[in-house]
């Protein structure tokens, strides 16, 4: 009889935002802050897209980080903590500036 995973477990379906989107996070003097412009795919919430950037920009891919002990996810992970949605972007012809 083949082995089957339990119903409660599905590999690879945990949303990044559950771990890497932390809107209540307060930055520290030791943090490096970066702003990214992200356009989520249709159906992907902005929080998930932002969290995915935090994962890929830090140790979220979890290649082995060697230290004198076990690495701490909370210490080394990137975080998405603030999102500002863009209402719209407009492009005007250069000549409009001369009117």
Secondary structure, DSSP 8 states (H G I E B T S, - for coil): ------TT--TT---THHHHB-TT----TT-----------TT--HHHHHHHHHHHTTGGG------SS---HHHH---B-------------GGGGG-
